[in-house]
Amino acid sequence: MVVVANLRHLSCSDTPSLETFRPEGPFGIYILAMVGPAGEPGEESFGFTLCTPEWFAENMKDTHVPGRHFLFVKEYDYPALERYVRGYCQKCMGNSWKETAEKVGLFGSWEFENYTP
């Protein structure tokens, strides 16, 4: 059985609503994508920083910064963001939820990455 990832919803502790969020100028926010197996119950969090290149440049603390778990945009557009993340998730599939979640984890930091029971 192939397990496909499904975006349940996006949230951000910096704003009560991503749908009504309206940044002025360069911005960077940390977003949680709640994702679970399509057609099955449950969801897990995958976090990423959504930012403009200008914000990223202004906030670099070191001369080198790895780019994992960043999504760069020219401007904030919630419907486009949701479509992008949903489309990315739908391309992530595997023979188990763990295998599928590891693929989603390349996009956002998975809450269970490197977890050992």
Secondary structure, 3 states (H helix, E strand, C coil): CCEEEEEEEEECCCCCCCCCCCCCCCCEEEEEEEEEECCCCCCEEEEEEEECHHHHHHHCCCCCCCCCCEEECCCCCHHHHHHHHHHHHHCCEECCHHHHHHHHCCCCEECCCCCCC
